Amino acid sequence: MENLAIFQNAPLILALFSIIFAQIIKVPIHFLFTGQINWSLFTSTGGMPSSHSAAVTSLATAVGYETGFDSPIFAVAALFAGIVMYDASGVRYQAGQHAAMLNKIRRELTVFFRDMKHWNEKDGNEKQEELKTLLGHKPNEVLTGAITGIAIAVIFYTFIR
């Protein structure tokens, strides 16, 4: 039964649960702010809260509970969490902003060249699909994800375990 030991790894289970929880609550949060239901948020990157932040902070918090907040392994997990959250709010967010601008330029060029090149006569396979713009997170999305992950781990270790 050594193979089933992975299902007793609380930090792993909490991190996975945090991802699922963050992805699920994106839909109602989006609805509250926009009045629109967007089911694609279940599987998308970006949005409120950051599932990346929820996962890594839940993982780090659980590792802290398991090994002690003064342990070297907690230090590794906490540093890992910080790097992931920095990347989610910085590099990936900027990549999404660049993709949005490139999509706008592409649309404008399409209109410009339509008459000259007969753009509309081409089938869908000849047209390129737009770049994904929802890649990263705004700082408040990362913070909310981090709080979500920490809260999930604290609730588990305080009330369940």
Protein Blocks (a to p, Z undefined) as FASTA:
>chain_A
ZZmmmmmmmklmmmmmmmmmmmmmmmmmmmmmnopacfklmmmgedjddfklmmmmmmmm
mmmmmnopkbfklmmmmmmmmmmmmmmmmmmmmmmmmmmmmmmmmmmmmmmmmmmnomml
pcfklpccdddfblbccfklmmmmmmmmmmmmmmmmmmmZZ
